[in-house]
Amino acid sequence: MKQLEIQDKEWASDWKIIVEVFNTIDHLKGLFESFDVPYLREIQQKVLILNLEKYVWSLQNYIIEKYSRE
């Protein structure tokens, strides 16, 4: 039972970090929207955000997989 409690705490901590990263990405999107930049820079910003989101989604899936196996 103690192992399960430890695992629950680890999962909660990992999940909190994932949520914080998604919130940071949302904040970054807002900051980018306030810039008046050329179209090419705007596209680069969108690609950066998409890549960050893709990476965090993969981390989220990893965490789900990790704790569903244990």
C-alpha positions, 0 to 999 in steps of 0.5 A: 500500500505504501508503494501505491501512495508513493506512486500517487504522489509521483504521478501528481507531481509529474501531472502538475508539471505537465499542466504548468508547462501547458500554462507556460505555452499559453502565456507564451502564445499571449506574449507572441500575439502582442508582437508586431512582427513580419509574417515570416516571424509570425509563422516561426512563432506558430511553428515553435508553439506547435513543436512545444505543444507536440513535445508536451503532449508526448510527455503527457502520454509518456506519464500516462503510460508510465503510471498505467503500467506500474 
